[in-house]
Amino acid sequence: MQLKINTKTLAAGVAMAALSFASAASAGTVVIKNIQGVWSSQSPTGTVSNSGATSTVSWGTPTDGGMKSSYAFTSGGPITTNLSDGQSAGPFTIGTFQHNNWPVTGTTLETVRLTVSGVIEVGGQDVNFSGFVYDFTHVETPNEGSGWFGACALGGYDGDSNNPYGCSDLVKVNTNTFSNSVTVGNDTYSIDIAGFLVNGNLTNSFITKESEAVWKCTGKGSKKNCAWNYTDHAFNNTAQIQATISMVTSAVPEPSTWAMMIVGFGAAGAMVRSSRRRGALAA
């Protein structure tokens, strides 16, 4: 007995089932947003401000122009990408660290913690991801150096090309959390931190140059105007925090998806049964 199957209808049924699987595994647009950095556990001193897009911890008694030394974290984002099962995106910058290295006296910061968190949005649904934790150790050096020539603790001398406005400081950072996972619906996403990048290179410590406020005057006579200038002799001293995001498990098909799959396979099965009956009658 030879079975004659309507291949077009069978193919349509199989295609319907395949589309159901494909739709279940596609996550679509993913948005990382509301990134925030929170400073805490500052010791033995430090004034914290965790409001707005830039959070800071500052310390010391200013010597020039009223500027304290400070660490700042400025959040990145929102970051939008498209992901399907097993795909990754990035790296992208989730925030920028900056040491505003101004000359200060008195008690200075030694250790502080930064926690970076945010929200993942998938299909209009928001889920918070827990914080990435960084512990900082700050090494403040005497601006004028030591000895007859003003030798700097981290190398060079006060006033040389590497220390033009005073001896540089050292920032050490320990990344405590490298990966976090979140579940949105039935999908699981992993956010992985690359670390701190300075000039494109991963590092756990970097030297930050001392800035200098300058009393600057413009104009002449009655139009002369003098004020502190905080840009001409300032250094950025920045590092980027970068991360990637991956979809590590695809969704279990929703009830409506299962229904489409059943219809698809059912159509294919019905065609096989129908062809068998026609084949039996013909025999």
Backbone bond lengths (Angstrom), bond angles and torsions (degrees), N, CA, C in turn:
res aa  C-N    CA-C-N  psi(-1)  N-CA   C-N-CA  omega(-1)  CA-C   N-CA-C  phi
1 M - - - 1.478 - - 1.528 109.45 -
2 Q 1.275 119.18 131.76 1.463 124.06 -179.43 1.522 109.50 -107.55
3 L 1.353 116.17 126.93 1.461 120.80 179.05 1.514 109.90 -89.15
4 K 1.323 116.30 133.05 1.456 121.85 175.30 1.529 108.55 -110.70
5 I 1.339 115.56 112.36 1.463 120.71 -175.46 1.519 109.15 -109.39
6 N 1.337 115.77 135.39 1.461 121.02 175.73 1.525 108.06 -69.92
7 T 1.302 117.25 97.42 1.463 121.07 -173.18 1.520 112.79 -65.82
8 K 1.318 117.51 -30.39 1.465 119.68 179.27 1.521 111.09 -65.51
9 T 1.347 116.02 -45.83 1.471 119.18 179.85 1.516 110.78 -67.91
10 L 1.341 116.43 -39.40 1.464 119.82 178.77 1.522 110.32 -61.97
11 A 1.326 115.82 -44.33 1.462 119.67 179.71 1.519 111.10 -62.42
12 A 1.335 116.81 -38.28 1.464 120.54 179.36 1.523 110.74 -63.52
13 G 1.349 116.25 -40.82 1.457 119.62 179.88 1.509 111.39 -65.71
14 V 1.351 115.82 -44.83 1.468 119.29 178.71 1.519 110.63 -64.01
15 A 1.342 117.15 -40.47 1.462 120.83 179.33 1.517 110.98 -62.65
16 M 1.348 117.57 -37.86 1.465 121.07 178.66 1.518 110.53 -62.44
17 A 1.335 115.92 -42.13 1.461 119.76 178.82 1.514 110.82 -66.77
18 A 1.337 116.58 -41.46 1.466 120.33 179.83 1.517 111.35 -63.29
19 L 1.335 116.58 -40.49 1.464 119.82 177.71 1.512 111.34 -63.23
20 S 1.302 116.82 -33.96 1.463 120.46 177.94 1.514 110.28 -62.92
21 F 1.355 116.71 -45.16 1.461 119.86 177.38 1.518 111.01 -62.35
22 A 1.335 116.56 -42.96 1.457 120.57 -177.68 1.512 111.42 -63.81
23 S 1.331 116.77 -41.24 1.460 119.47 -179.18 1.512 110.81 -67.01
24 A 1.343 117.68 -30.17 1.463 120.28 -179.61 1.513 111.08 -71.70
25 A 1.354 117.89 -30.13 1.454 120.76 -174.09 1.517 112.78 -92.17
26 S 1.329 118.49 -3.84 1.450 121.46 -177.38 1.527 110.36 -96.47
27 A 1.353 116.48 121.49 1.463 119.90 -176.51 1.515 112.32 -89.42
28 G 1.340 116.77 -27.75 1.450 119.65 179.93 1.515 112.91 80.06
29 T 1.332 116.51 -141.96 1.458 122.41 -172.65 1.527 111.23 -82.56
30 V 1.338 114.74 131.59 1.465 122.10 177.97 1.528 107.84 -120.66
31 V 1.329 116.50 132.47 1.466 121.90 -179.69 1.533 109.22 -122.93
32 I 1.327 116.04 127.50 1.468 121.53 171.31 1.522 107.05 -101.89
33 K 1.318 116.78 122.05 1.466 120.26 -171.98 1.526 110.48 -145.30
34 N 1.337 115.10 178.58 1.466 123.02 177.66 1.530 112.06 51.18
35 I 1.337 115.64 39.35 1.459 120.26 177.81 1.525 109.10 -70.09
36 Q 1.332 115.73 135.05 1.465 120.20 -177.53 1.524 109.93 -142.18
37 G 1.333 115.21 138.42 1.460 121.21 174.02 1.517 110.05 -108.08
38 V 1.329 116.57 133.04 1.468 121.95 -178.80 1.527 108.96 -123.21
39 W 1.339 116.17 121.33 1.459 121.92 176.15 1.522 109.75 -87.57
40 S 1.335 116.25 143.42 1.464 120.25 178.92 1.525 109.16 -159.58
41 S 1.324 114.81 174.39 1.474 122.70 173.92 1.522 112.54 55.60
42 Q 1.345 117.02 35.04 1.457 120.26 179.57 1.533 110.15 -71.52
43 S 1.344 116.58 139.79 1.464 120.80 -177.58 1.537 109.41 -152.42
44 P 1.334 117.69 143.61 1.468 128.37 -4.94 1.519 112.63 -84.96
45 T 1.330 116.89 2.25 1.455 120.91 -179.25 1.515 108.84 -150.16
46 G 1.330 116.36 173.90 1.460 121.19 177.98 1.508 111.13 141.29
47 T 1.332 115.96 134.37 1.459 122.59 177.05 1.521 108.38 -106.90
48 V 1.346 116.20 120.84 1.465 121.92 -172.83 1.521 110.96 -101.09
49 S 1.347 115.33 138.21 1.457 122.34 170.46 1.522 107.56 -132.84
50 N 1.345 116.54 112.34 1.463 121.06 -175.60 1.534 112.85 -111.01
51 S 1.313 117.68 25.73 1.461 121.23 -179.45 1.515 110.42 -100.79
52 G 1.339 115.79 147.11 1.452 120.73 175.79 1.516 113.17 83.01
53 A 1.338 115.46 -173.81 1.457 121.45 -177.30 1.524 112.58 -71.75
54 T 1.345 116.57 -24.13 1.465 121.32 178.50 1.520 109.52 -116.27
55 S 1.321 116.16 121.98 1.461 121.63 176.51 1.525 108.80 -107.65
56 T 1.341 116.88 147.23 1.467 120.52 -173.46 1.516 111.77 -137.91
57 V 1.334 114.69 157.31 1.461 122.81 165.11 1.528 105.91 -132.76
58 S 1.330 117.02 124.98 1.461 121.32 -174.34 1.517 110.24 -123.62
59 W 1.344 115.65 159.04 1.469 119.24 -176.21 1.532 110.21 -159.11
60 G 1.345 114.23 166.57 1.458 122.22 172.77 1.518 114.13 88.98
61 T 1.338 114.55 165.72 1.462 122.52 174.18 1.515 108.64 -100.27
62 P 1.335 118.77 119.28 1.474 121.35 -175.12 1.524 111.83 -62.78
63 T 1.335 115.26 145.28 1.459 120.88 174.33 1.529 111.93 -108.13
64 D 1.337 117.32 -24.49 1.470 121.21 -179.25 1.529 110.05 -131.26
65 G 1.297 117.04 121.69 1.453 121.48 169.01 1.512 116.52 66.07
66 G 1.319 118.99 12.75 1.463 121.24 175.25 1.516 115.06 76.54
67 M 1.346 118.89 16.67 1.456 121.77 -177.75 1.526 110.88 -96.51
68 K 1.341 116.30 120.94 1.456 120.96 173.05 1.523 110.01 -81.06
69 S 1.314 115.73 158.52 1.458 119.67 171.16 1.525 107.64 -76.18
70 S 1.338 117.90 149.41 1.465 118.87 -176.75 1.519 111.19 -159.40
71 Y 1.355 114.16 155.84 1.458 122.82 165.63 1.527 106.74 -103.40
72 A 1.331 115.86 142.79 1.464 120.35 177.50 1.524 109.41 -134.69
73 F 1.331 115.69 141.51 1.465 121.16 170.75 1.519 107.81 -120.66
74 T 1.349 115.79 123.71 1.457 121.46 178.08 1.521 108.46 -112.63
75 S 1.332 116.44 121.63 1.463 120.93 -174.05 1.526 111.23 -72.05
76 G 1.344 115.21 148.20 1.452 121.86 174.43 1.520 110.16 -98.22
77 G 1.336 115.86 -174.38 1.459 120.16 176.13 1.524 113.28 90.01
78 P 1.354 114.96 -179.10 1.464 125.35 -0.01 1.525 112.20 -68.26
79 I 1.341 115.65 152.28 1.457 123.22 -177.74 1.526 107.75 -115.17
80 T 1.337 116.95 124.37 1.464 121.82 -176.99 1.521 109.81 -117.55
81 T 1.340 116.18 133.54 1.455 121.33 177.92 1.519 109.44 -148.90
82 N 1.319 117.25 169.58 1.460 122.87 176.60 1.523 109.26 -117.15
83 L 1.337 116.16 131.08 1.453 121.00 -176.70 1.520 111.22 -133.05
84 S 1.325 115.91 144.39 1.452 123.31 167.94 1.513 108.03 -124.38
85 D 1.315 116.62 174.62 1.458 121.88 -175.92 1.527 111.37 -53.10
86 G 1.353 115.43 125.19 1.456 121.30 177.05 1.508 115.03 85.47
87 Q 1.326 118.02 -4.55 1.455 120.92 -178.47 1.527 111.90 -88.44
88 S 1.348 115.72 155.99 1.459 123.07 176.25 1.520 109.32 -129.26
89 A 1.329 115.88 157.70 1.464 121.38 176.41 1.523 108.74 -139.22
90 G 1.329 115.86 149.01 1.461 120.90 -179.98 1.524 110.33 118.53
91 P 1.346 116.92 -171.36 1.460 125.27 4.58 1.529 112.07 -76.60
92 F 1.322 115.02 153.67 1.447 122.02 176.56 1.528 107.99 -136.91
93 T 1.325 115.44 157.08 1.466 121.32 -176.42 1.524 110.04 -86.26
94 I 1.340 116.47 119.39 1.459 119.64 177.48 1.527 111.97 -94.74
95 G 1.332 116.68 -9.11 1.447 119.11 177.22 1.519 111.59 178.48
96 T 1.335 115.79 163.70 1.463 122.25 -179.29 1.526 109.62 -124.06
97 F 1.331 114.81 129.77 1.466 121.97 174.21 1.520 108.95 -95.89
98 Q 1.334 115.82 141.96 1.459 120.09 177.41 1.516 110.20 -141.73
99 H 1.347 115.72 134.63 1.463 120.50 170.85 1.518 108.17 -101.86
100 N 1.314 115.78 109.23 1.462 121.50 174.45 1.530 106.88 -83.00
101 N 1.320 114.89 93.09 1.468 121.96 -168.64 1.524 110.66 -92.13
102 W 1.326 115.40 86.61 1.458 121.20 178.49 1.529 109.17 -103.90
103 P 1.332 117.92 150.11 1.468 120.60 -179.40 1.532 111.18 -67.45
104 V 1.331 115.17 128.97 1.466 121.46 -179.50 1.523 109.37 -138.29
105 T 1.315 114.51 163.77 1.462 121.71 173.50 1.527 108.31 -125.55
106 G 1.318 116.07 177.72 1.464 120.26 178.52 1.526 112.01 81.97
107 T 1.317 115.97 -163.01 1.468 122.03 -178.52 1.528 109.91 -69.38
108 T 1.326 115.62 134.10 1.462 120.25 -177.71 1.521 110.88 -120.37
109 L 1.320 115.04 162.44 1.459 121.67 179.15 1.528 110.96 -64.29
110 E 1.338 115.58 142.64 1.467 120.87 174.94 1.526 111.63 -119.78
111 T 1.336 117.43 -44.25 1.468 120.43 178.84 1.522 109.85 -140.19
112 V 1.342 115.67 150.59 1.463 121.18 177.53 1.524 108.15 -160.97
113 R 1.332 116.44 156.18 1.468 122.24 -179.52 1.524 109.98 -117.05
114 L 1.355 115.41 140.12 1.463 122.05 175.02 1.525 108.15 -120.46
115 T 1.332 116.63 128.26 1.467 122.38 176.72 1.524 108.56 -117.52
116 V 1.342 115.84 122.49 1.465 121.82 -177.58 1.525 108.98 -111.18
117 S 1.331 116.42 124.32 1.465 121.76 -179.62 1.521 109.28 -135.66
118 G 1.343 116.33 176.80 1.449 119.76 -179.36 1.511 111.74 -177.39
119 V 1.334 115.90 -162.41 1.462 122.93 -175.44 1.519 109.02 -130.64
120 I 1.345 115.93 139.02 1.465 122.13 170.98 1.521 108.04 -107.69
121 E 1.330 115.65 129.11 1.463 121.28 177.83 1.524 109.49 -113.31
122 V 1.329 116.90 126.11 1.460 122.68 175.97 1.519 107.92 -133.41
123 G 1.326 116.65 120.31 1.455 120.30 178.40 1.514 113.68 58.80
124 G 1.330 116.97 34.83 1.459 121.17 179.58 1.514 114.86 82.61
125 Q 1.324 117.68 -0.84 1.463 121.72 -179.98 1.524 109.75 -102.90
126 D 1.344 116.78 129.07 1.460 122.93 -178.30 1.517 110.90 -101.57
127 V 1.347 115.12 136.86 1.467 121.36 174.11 1.526 107.85 -136.85
128 N 1.330 117.05 130.30 1.459 121.15 178.00 1.526 110.38 -74.42
129 F 1.338 116.95 138.54 1.460 118.53 169.95 1.527 108.69 -104.48
130 S 1.333 115.06 139.70 1.462 120.90 -174.31 1.523 110.42 -68.45
131 G 1.327 115.49 163.67 1.451 120.97 -168.91 1.515 115.11 -73.13
132 F 1.347 114.18 145.45 1.452 121.91 166.36 1.525 107.05 -90.34
133 V 1.319 117.32 130.73 1.463 121.79 -170.29 1.525 110.41 -110.53
134 Y 1.337 115.48 130.56 1.463 122.75 178.43 1.522 108.54 -126.74
135 D 1.319 116.40 129.71 1.454 121.60 175.93 1.522 109.53 -107.06
136 F 1.331 115.79 124.83 1.462 122.00 -177.64 1.522 111.00 -104.97
137 T 1.324 114.72 142.93 1.458 122.34 168.30 1.518 107.29 -119.73
138 H 1.328 116.22 124.75 1.459 120.69 -177.65 1.525 110.06 -106.30
139 V 1.331 115.51 130.00 1.467 121.43 177.76 1.528 108.23 -112.30
140 E 1.318 115.83 101.80 1.462 122.60 179.25 1.518 108.83 -88.27
141 T 1.319 117.16 127.68 1.465 120.40 -179.10 1.526 110.25 -110.94
142 P 1.334 118.21 153.27 1.474 120.33 176.20 1.528 110.34 -59.78
143 N 1.316 116.45 127.65 1.469 120.68 -174.85 1.524 112.47 -61.09
144 E 1.327 116.88 -36.61 1.462 119.86 -175.33 1.524 112.74 -88.98
145 G 1.337 117.57 1.60 1.454 120.56 -179.55 1.511 111.18 73.57
146 S 1.317 116.19 -162.28 1.460 120.97 -178.57 1.524 109.82 -138.73
147 G 1.328 114.99 161.06 1.464 120.00 178.99 1.515 112.85 78.25
148 W 1.318 113.99 -176.86 1.465 120.82 -174.81 1.524 112.24 -64.19
149 F 1.353 116.55 -35.98 1.469 120.06 -175.94 1.527 112.78 -99.56
150 G 1.327 118.10 3.72 1.464 120.38 178.66 1.518 112.68 70.19
151 A 1.338 116.42 48.39 1.464 120.79 -179.59 1.528 110.42 -65.10
152 C 1.345 116.35 133.81 1.463 121.22 -179.95 1.527 110.13 -89.35
153 A 1.316 116.38 145.03 1.459 122.14 -176.45 1.523 112.52 -61.84
154 L 1.341 117.94 -29.78 1.458 121.98 -177.17 1.526 112.50 -100.67
155 G 1.339 116.65 12.56 1.457 121.07 178.86 1.508 112.66 109.61
156 G 1.318 115.62 147.59 1.452 120.99 179.94 1.515 112.49 81.93
157 Y 1.340 114.91 -165.24 1.462 121.46 -176.01 1.516 110.11 -137.20
158 D 1.312 115.10 152.52 1.459 120.59 176.69 1.523 109.64 -57.89
159 G 1.334 116.73 120.29 1.453 121.42 178.84 1.513 114.25 101.25
160 D 1.357 118.47 -5.98 1.460 118.23 177.55 1.529 110.09 -80.33
161 S 1.339 117.89 -177.73 1.458 121.18 -173.31 1.527 113.27 -64.81
162 N 1.328 118.05 -27.51 1.458 121.45 178.59 1.520 113.21 -89.32
163 N 1.313 116.29 -14.86 1.469 121.64 -179.26 1.530 109.39 -136.34
164 P 1.341 118.15 57.26 1.468 120.16 -170.38 1.525 114.68 -65.26
165 Y 1.340 117.51 -29.82 1.469 119.91 -176.24 1.527 112.03 -121.57
166 G 1.323 115.93 26.53 1.460 121.34 -178.19 1.523 109.81 127.86
167 C 1.319 115.98 163.33 1.463 120.50 -175.82 1.530 111.69 -68.62
168 S 1.316 115.33 141.30 1.464 121.84 -177.46 1.528 111.59 -73.24
169 D 1.341 115.35 160.97 1.461 122.32 176.18 1.526 109.64 -107.73
170 L 1.343 116.04 173.61 1.459 121.81 -179.20 1.522 109.64 -124.87
171 V 1.341 116.51 131.24 1.464 122.77 175.77 1.529 108.02 -112.14
172 K 1.327 116.61 124.30 1.463 121.83 175.11 1.528 108.29 -113.06
173 V 1.332 117.08 138.39 1.460 120.09 -179.39 1.518 109.61 -134.08
174 N 1.321 115.70 134.68 1.455 122.84 176.21 1.528 108.42 -114.91
175 T 1.344 116.77 117.23 1.463 121.64 179.39 1.521 108.69 -84.61
176 N 1.342 116.99 112.57 1.466 121.39 -176.74 1.524 112.73 -86.35
177 T 1.328 117.28 -26.35 1.463 121.27 -176.50 1.522 109.04 -127.67
178 F 1.333 116.94 121.17 1.454 120.81 -178.48 1.522 112.77 -106.17
179 S 1.349 118.46 -18.81 1.456 120.10 -175.04 1.523 110.52 -147.92
180 N 1.323 115.69 139.87 1.463 122.66 174.04 1.521 109.22 -135.88
181 S 1.328 116.53 145.17 1.458 121.29 177.93 1.520 109.88 -119.19
182 V 1.325 115.73 144.73 1.463 121.49 175.69 1.525 108.10 -134.93
183 T 1.324 115.26 153.15 1.459 121.18 177.47 1.512 109.47 -116.10
184 V 1.326 115.81 125.44 1.461 122.60 177.25 1.524 106.64 -118.78
185 G 1.345 116.02 111.33 1.455 119.34 -172.46 1.511 109.46 64.77
186 N 1.329 116.37 -119.61 1.456 120.90 177.33 1.524 112.69 -107.04
187 D 1.338 117.66 8.72 1.459 121.97 -178.99 1.526 110.72 -102.38
188 T 1.322 116.55 142.91 1.458 122.11 177.30 1.517 109.51 -113.67
189 Y 1.331 115.56 132.63 1.455 122.03 -179.31 1.519 109.17 -121.01
190 S 1.322 116.08 143.92 1.456 122.18 178.00 1.522 109.10 -117.00
191 I 1.342 116.54 128.29 1.461 122.40 174.50 1.520 106.97 -107.17
192 D 1.329 116.27 121.41 1.460 121.63 -175.91 1.519 110.09 -117.97
193 I 1.342 115.64 129.89 1.454 122.00 -178.62 1.526 110.12 -91.08
194 A 1.338 115.79 130.53 1.462 119.90 175.46 1.526 110.50 -78.00
195 G 1.330 117.27 -35.02 1.456 121.48 -178.22 1.514 111.27 125.93
196 F 1.338 115.88 -160.42 1.461 122.23 178.64 1.522 109.51 -93.18
197 L 1.336 114.91 128.35 1.453 120.17 178.51 1.527 109.53 -113.18
198 V 1.338 115.43 124.54 1.460 122.16 174.75 1.524 107.36 -117.73
199 N 1.327 115.59 118.90 1.469 121.30 -175.81 1.527 111.05 54.94
200 G 1.338 116.74 36.49 1.452 121.97 177.13 1.508 115.48 82.73
201 N 1.330 118.22 1.70 1.459 121.91 -178.13 1.527 110.94 -113.62
202 L 1.340 115.95 135.13 1.460 120.52 176.33 1.522 109.87 -68.10
203 T 1.323 116.72 137.94 1.455 120.39 -178.24 1.524 110.43 -154.45
204 N 1.332 116.68 158.01 1.465 120.83 172.39 1.523 111.72 -116.75
205 S 1.334 116.54 6.98 1.463 120.81 173.36 1.525 108.77 -159.34
206 F 1.317 116.12 146.65 1.460 119.16 177.98 1.520 109.82 -156.35
207 I 1.332 113.79 149.72 1.462 121.75 -178.47 1.528 108.97 -87.11
208 T 1.334 115.68 136.50 1.468 120.60 -179.80 1.526 109.03 -118.17
209 K 1.329 115.19 128.08 1.456 120.20 -176.16 1.531 111.71 -76.29
210 E 1.318 113.93 147.55 1.465 121.25 178.79 1.524 109.80 -76.08
211 S 1.335 116.04 133.72 1.464 121.06 174.89 1.525 109.67 -95.25
212 E 1.323 115.84 170.86 1.463 120.67 -178.35 1.522 109.40 -144.21
213 A 1.311 116.34 129.95 1.460 120.48 172.75 1.531 109.10 -83.30
214 V 1.337 116.36 138.58 1.459 121.45 -175.37 1.523 109.12 -120.87
215 W 1.345 117.11 131.65 1.459 121.50 174.06 1.521 107.67 -79.44
216 K 1.325 116.94 109.40 1.458 121.22 -169.81 1.517 110.67 -121.26
217 C 1.325 115.54 136.60 1.460 121.16 -179.68 1.526 110.56 -117.22
218 T 1.300 115.05 142.10 1.460 121.47 175.59 1.527 109.04 -128.05
219 G 1.347 115.50 154.92 1.458 119.44 -179.84 1.519 112.18 79.65
220 K 1.329 115.68 178.20 1.463 121.96 -178.79 1.520 110.64 -137.48
221 G 1.320 114.39 158.64 1.453 120.50 175.54 1.515 112.90 56.30
222 S 1.329 115.07 -130.46 1.466 120.03 -177.09 1.527 111.97 -69.81
223 K 1.341 116.21 -16.16 1.461 120.40 -179.53 1.525 112.59 -97.20
224 K 1.305 115.90 7.09 1.459 119.72 -179.98 1.518 110.24 -70.28
225 N 1.310 115.36 132.52 1.467 120.80 -178.64 1.533 108.81 -132.66
226 C 1.316 116.05 126.31 1.464 121.32 -178.07 1.528 110.38 -120.86
227 A 1.334 115.76 141.01 1.466 120.82 179.41 1.519 108.92 -162.20
228 W 1.331 115.12 163.58 1.459 119.36 175.41 1.522 110.02 -69.99
229 N 1.326 115.14 134.07 1.457 121.87 177.68 1.528 108.51 -108.02
230 Y 1.365 115.85 125.21 1.462 120.45 -174.83 1.542 112.65 -111.29
231 T 1.331 116.61 13.69 1.462 118.94 -176.01 1.525 114.07 -117.50
232 D 1.324 118.27 -37.12 1.466 121.23 -173.68 1.527 112.45 -61.65
233 H 1.327 117.14 -36.48 1.466 121.15 -176.52 1.529 110.49 -118.72
234 A 1.321 116.08 38.91 1.468 120.62 -177.95 1.527 110.44 -114.44
235 F 1.333 115.73 149.26 1.460 122.22 177.39 1.524 109.18 -118.48
236 N 1.354 115.72 144.73 1.465 119.91 -177.78 1.526 112.66 -71.31
237 N 1.344 117.13 -43.34 1.474 121.69 179.82 1.531 111.22 49.36
238 T 1.335 116.87 57.15 1.461 120.76 -174.50 1.532 112.50 -110.88
239 A 1.322 114.47 157.44 1.465 122.99 172.83 1.519 107.78 -141.62
240 Q 1.333 116.96 145.95 1.465 121.51 179.60 1.523 110.11 -103.32
241 I 1.340 115.09 139.35 1.467 120.95 172.87 1.525 106.59 -100.12
242 Q 1.344 117.02 116.96 1.451 120.85 -175.82 1.518 111.92 -115.82
243 A 1.339 115.41 152.69 1.457 121.34 -176.40 1.516 110.61 -147.97
244 T 1.332 116.19 162.64 1.456 123.23 170.77 1.525 108.52 -122.98
245 I 1.321 117.05 158.33 1.466 121.30 176.15 1.522 108.67 -128.25
246 S 1.333 116.45 138.92 1.461 122.08 -178.31 1.517 109.39 -132.26
247 M 1.345 115.67 147.26 1.453 121.55 169.80 1.526 106.06 -96.90
248 V 1.335 116.68 109.96 1.459 120.00 -170.51 1.517 113.41 -96.97
249 T 1.334 118.71 -21.43 1.469 121.06 173.87 1.507 108.87 -140.38
250 S 1.328 116.36 137.96 1.460 121.12 -179.36 1.509 110.15 -86.04
251 A 1.316 114.37 166.73 1.456 120.84 -175.20 1.526 111.67 -72.20
252 V 1.341 115.90 145.76 1.460 121.20 165.86 1.518 107.11 -73.22
253 P 1.331 120.03 133.15 1.468 120.50 -176.65 1.524 112.43 -54.31
254 E 1.326 115.34 137.55 1.454 121.72 176.71 1.533 109.83 -71.67
255 P 1.368 118.86 163.99 1.471 121.44 178.92 1.523 113.25 -52.06
256 S 1.338 116.26 -40.92 1.469 118.86 179.86 1.524 110.84 -65.64
257 T 1.343 115.67 -35.05 1.462 119.54 177.99 1.513 111.03 -68.15
258 W 1.340 115.69 -43.05 1.463 118.97 176.37 1.534 110.14 -57.86
259 A 1.335 116.91 -40.03 1.471 120.46 -179.82 1.524 110.62 -61.09
260 M 1.344 116.91 -42.78 1.456 120.21 178.53 1.522 111.07 -63.18
261 M 1.335 115.99 -39.78 1.459 120.02 179.86 1.523 110.95 -64.83
262 I 1.344 116.03 -43.25 1.461 120.34 -179.90 1.519 110.71 -62.94
263 V 1.360 115.26 -42.75 1.467 119.09 178.15 1.520 110.49 -61.22
264 G 1.343 116.07 -43.78 1.454 120.26 -178.84 1.513 112.31 -62.34
265 F 1.340 116.06 -50.92 1.462 118.93 179.65 1.529 110.93 -67.22
266 G 1.351 115.92 -33.83 1.458 119.43 179.10 1.518 111.48 -63.79
267 A 1.339 115.83 -40.74 1.464 119.59 178.50 1.515 110.89 -62.08
268 A 1.341 114.95 -42.26 1.464 118.75 179.28 1.520 110.37 -64.41
269 G 1.333 116.70 -42.81 1.472 120.51 -179.70 1.509 111.88 -65.13
270 A 1.320 116.56 -38.54 1.460 120.51 -179.48 1.520 110.99 -63.86
271 M 1.326 115.66 -38.74 1.451 118.49 179.52 1.521 111.54 -65.88
272 V 1.348 115.89 -38.29 1.465 119.07 178.21 1.527 110.42 -63.97
273 R 1.354 116.45 -45.65 1.474 120.00 -179.21 1.518 110.92 -63.22
274 S 1.335 116.97 -42.60 1.457 121.45 179.97 1.528 110.73 -61.56
275 S 1.324 115.34 -41.57 1.455 118.32 -179.74 1.515 111.50 -66.63
276 R 1.335 115.94 -35.20 1.458 119.40 178.01 1.540 110.90 -64.33
277 R 1.355 115.76 -42.07 1.468 119.34 -179.21 1.519 110.24 -64.35
278 R 1.328 116.89 -43.11 1.457 120.20 179.65 1.526 110.18 -64.27
279 G 1.312 114.67 -36.93 1.457 118.71 179.08 1.517 111.58 -65.86
280 A 1.347 118.14 -38.20 1.458 122.92 -178.81 1.524 110.36 -68.37
281 L 1.350 117.47 -41.45 1.452 121.78 -179.99 1.531 110.16 -66.01
282 A 1.311 115.98 -39.10 1.458 119.45 -179.79 1.514 111.64 -65.45
283 A 1.349 115.78 -31.70 1.469 120.07 179.42 1.531 110.25 -70.94
